[in-house]
Amino acid sequence: MTALLEPRTTVRSGRRARRRRSVVVTAVLAVIAFALFVLTMMVGSYVVSPVDVIASAFMLKDDPAVDFVVRDLRLPTASAALAVGLALGVSGYVFQKLLGNPLASPDFVGVSSGASLFAVSSIVLFNASSLVVSGSALAGALLASLVIYLLAWRDGISGYRFILIGIGVSQLLLSLVGYIITRADLYEAREAMTWLVGTIGQAGAGELRTLLVALAILVPVALVLERPLRALELGDDTARGLGSRVEINRLVLLALSIVLIGFSTAVAGPIMFVALIAAPIAQRLTGPAGGVLAAGLVGAVIVLAADLVSEQVLPTALPTGVVTGLVGAPYLIWLLATVNREGRGG
Amino acid sequence: MTQTSAAAVEAAPRHRSRAALASGLVLLAVVLAVVCFFSITLGSRGVGIPTIWKAFTDYDPSAASQTVIREMRVPRTLIGLFAGAALGLSGVILQGVTRNPLADPGIMGINAGAAAFIVFGIMVLGAQDVSTYVWFAFAGAGVATVTVYAIASLGREGATPVKLALAGAAVTAILSSVTSAIVMTNVEALNELRFWQVGSLAGRYFPVFWQTVPFLVVGLIVALGTGRALNGLALGEDLAVALGQRVKLTRVVMFVTVAVLCGAATAACGPIVFIGLIVPHAARLLCGPDYRWMLAYTLLLTPTVLLLADILGRVAVAPGELQVGVVLGVLGAPAFILLVRYRNLAEL
């Protein structure tokens, strides 16, 4: 009797241990993200103590001088970094699980290029305000994704076809971006290039609020849909066998991922590599039980740290996207090498 | 799986007779000559044959139309010819050596590698003219080729189309963020880069041509000689070894050739995507699977396409100009998508 029960209890305790690890790691990530969030608001030409930052940002105490620095100057940037990072992390996680490829990222498969083309056009051709730029970035991301989805549709969506067609569409869009930048005068070209590299803290309050609302709605949805996502990972037939409505679930999850990346691109421009590397890092830290939330938090940590580096450490302030690009590069190569060795690269 | 391989057999081009293939080649050469002629005559300033004749026999530097011919249209056409041939043959070799139908100097990030290194050479190390920065282009193309292929071929299945394309896209993204980091700090550099980055034959004069042409010629000659080896590799590595090929050496030679060709082409006209992917497939449709013929067909076909795209860009928005990189980006993408949707990707 005991002999029969034993394997089951080991399986169960193993599962419990994995879940415990993932919960602990996720909590630690949340703490780190919060610490960086606070740190971002502490440093600068006028240093504020962490207690004052927290008291001011959460409206616990009123002190006009500190409030001005923290709430008016630094809180928007800090929350933009946090929100953009979360959105990119969650989006990348869902995207990669959905397409069954740890190397797939919205950066490379046309979503960000669509946002870039629309945003750059609105900057160069219509001299648009930042709200319009953000709006057109979102529209571009959605439109490009829709086009890729339709082009890749052939009795359903297969991961590899979606990725390849996305890369093709992306090349097309990027050549148009290049053309529009040649048509601009130098000032606009510079503005467009800055946007193209991705910068935290240039967006207005309106865009940021939209992103925060989107996160408040979409992250819980992503958490709810985590089960169907895991079912889809097992392959369409198995997922169907488990009672999952495959195409609808895939469409909803894909839309969620794309809307998130669209909103975050609208706020900060295409910040490179975060969507790509957040999920694999999270997975490595949490083990197989980790999920959406851990990936989002890793994304937030990366963007907050990159923003701190670009603002405080570098001699000349470079756009945040350059920092994530330079930091992401070696990691990416290592990641490509290791996931490929395990034969999961597609 | 059986279904797809049956489809592959059906779709495989028939072998054609030697005479038919040779006459096809002659026809392509005639078409290319005609396109070259249009490339010299058409443009925002139309020029007649007498003027062209005069420009070379009895050159009058004060006549603007003769200067346009000698200093702009002819070098532009020549660079289009050589750069086109270089990109096309690189595509054939890459597709053959990686046995991957989606291998392309643009998709694999090779052009982007050359571009990033050129920008680095100009902005950081102060390289002045093409003859200096062509070396940066080779280095960049080489680094990108090796990195992308090495990354993609790790793992059990080797360099699958998806992995190769993703690795290329990722490396391109890295390189472009390095490029941006350099350029963001310097307005003049940005101004230069934005025109160079789209890939164009405009403003390429004789100095550029003379400085890149030796590399292109050597690269093209070596590339044309790889037909037999590519045919061997197409049979599979084991069989190629059994047939007495030194597969590893061949691979190295081929990758070096690709790096030289792409580097020189990029130094001459900026990064151009899709053409090295699409034209070899068109050539395969025309002449069948023998790589020796495919190389010859591509050699003539790619410059034709490149110059046509260039002419189209000049005529479409005259008196302005649509850079050839943009034209090919717009026309190449649909062809790429068709290829992904309708061709059996396990075919090479």
Interface residues (C-beta under 8 A of the other chain):
Chain A: N101 L103 A104 D107 F108 V109 L151 R154 Y160 R161 I163 L164 I165 I167 G168 V169 S170 Q171 L172 L174 S175 L176 G178 Y179 I181 T182 A184 L186 A189 R190 M193 T194 L196 V197 M272 F273 L276 T316 L318 P319 G321 V322 G325 L326 G328 A329 L332 I333 L336 A337 V339 N340 R341 E342 G343 R344 G345 G346
Chain B: L102 G106 I107 T147 I151 A152 L154 G155 R156 E157 T160 P161 V162 K163 A165 L166 A167 A169 A170 A173 I174 S177 V178 S180 A181 V183 M184 T185 V187 L190 N191 R194 F195 Q197 V198 G199 V273 F274 L322 Q323 G325 V326 L328 G329 V330 G332 A333 F336 I337 V340 R341
